[in-house]
Amino acid sequence: MRKLAAIFLLALIAEPAWAQQDHVQRYREEIEKSPADVANEARQQRAYQRALSGVPDQKPTDPWGIARSNDGQAAPKGTAAKTPAPKQAKPTSAAAK
């Protein structure tokens, strides 16, 4: 009796999942599209192309441009990039004067 109840309960739970499977698309199976679907896809493609045409052309970026010299040539080997020397802080207390 318990086995029969368990089978009935599993069938009751699985029934909604089986009811939803009217058709599963197979590999390389063509889907028939309605004229409304075709028109909607064409409208979406036109909107995409229109959105792309509104994007301005961007200049090529150089994230390391500030690390290089302005003339575009690499610094010679063995020389460091010239940086200004740090300034010495002036003492502000009366005891340091």
Secondary structure, 3 states (H helix, E strand, C coil): CHHHHHHHHHHHHHHHHHHCCCCCCCCCCCCCCCHHHHHHHHHHHHHHHHHHHCCCCCCCCCCCHHHCCCCCCCCCCCCCCCCCCCCCCCCCCCCCC
